[in-house]
């Protein structure tokens, strides 16, 4: 989610809360004056719906979708004039990782070869939404003036798989990427390479029955440090930890525009 979009949503939420507050205070008066109007209102709505053969809110929803889509496309056009984002251009020029993604899907895969190893890192653009979902409500006056947190401080879950041409099995590492760092949750080893790397419901169900090792932070400190060096040597480092949240936001924004177009086309059909 872009920073501009987040600010627009925050402003919209504040306005909605203000409207709810006004309606709540006026509710008793409305209830007393509208007792005799309930039946006619329901009858009028029913007649209108039958006359047009579709929902009475369709046009309003379509207009709002168009307004949002027009705004997002204008922002996208301005960004397109500036060319590819610097963070993405620098990442591609480094040539360490290849980005694999499909339009309409939220998952992104970063892949690379390291010696005889194939390394894949998978993360989801939908994790960007956690920034808004976990943001605490502003309850006390004066909190609105506080400085916002870093635009990329939300956590992104990352799943890494490592396979070798000369050895069976898959090493799987579950991590959280946040504030320029990777925090390892668990390191598992699957003797069946296919089971360890497949992203199907059947494979996920089969993995649940297997012992996947202890929590990473319960390992000996020295072993934790060596594993961290192991990951850094393979490019799972601070630079990558800074890139992933930025790309997740970039990807989510593209999918949001696509979603607006698809929903508007459906409503208008």
Buried (B, 14 or more C-beta within 10 A) or exposed (E): BBEEBBEEEBEEEEEEEEEEEEEEEEEEEEEEEEEEEEEEEEEEEEEEEEEEEEEEEEEEBBEEBEEBBEBBBEBBEEBEEEEEEEEBEEBEEEEBBEBEBEEEEBBBBBBBEEEEBBBBBBBBBBBBEEBBEEEEEBEEEEEEEEEEEEBBEBBBBBBBBBBBEEEEBBBBBBBBBBBBEBBBBBBBBBEBBEBBBBEEEEBEEBBEEBEBEEEBEEBEEEEBEEBBEBBEEBBBBEEBBBBBBBBBBBBBBBBBBEEBBEBBEEBEE
